[in-house]
Amino acid sequence: MSISEIATVLAWQDAVNANDIGTLLDLSSTDIAIGDASGAYQGLDTLRDWAAEGGLTLESGRMFEYDGIVVVEETETWGTEDHPDSAGALAFRVVDDQVVSVFRHPTLTDALEDTGLSEKDLWEG
């Protein structure tokens, strides 16, 4: 298992939680892909706009990693009535210590199926 990919994802999440947009952008590739079931978007400008909304807190649960793919079981809290707390999972692709993609899945099972990861890839750090 790669500590580098896990460390990058944890730092990325910390930057989101702190609304530290500069660090978030530094940890992301220039052509980062961000998406969920409703669609995908690309680029640092999109990431900056998304992060500038602020108020998002990601609380991590179990993490799975294999070959640059990291899946994190998450609870998302926006702190507004427009965005109720929700559970799900984020699937990250990390290359050279930068997040190149992050996709939200409604369940951990969906994220593991989409990425090809399984319980055997559970990170126990």
Secondary structure, 3 states (H helix, E strand, C coil): CCHHHHHHHHHHHHHHHCCCHHHHHHCEEEEEEEEECCEEEECHHHHHHHHHCCCCEEEEEEEEEECCEEEEEEEEECCECCECCEEEEEEEEEECCEEEEEEEECCHHHHHHHHCCCHHHECCC
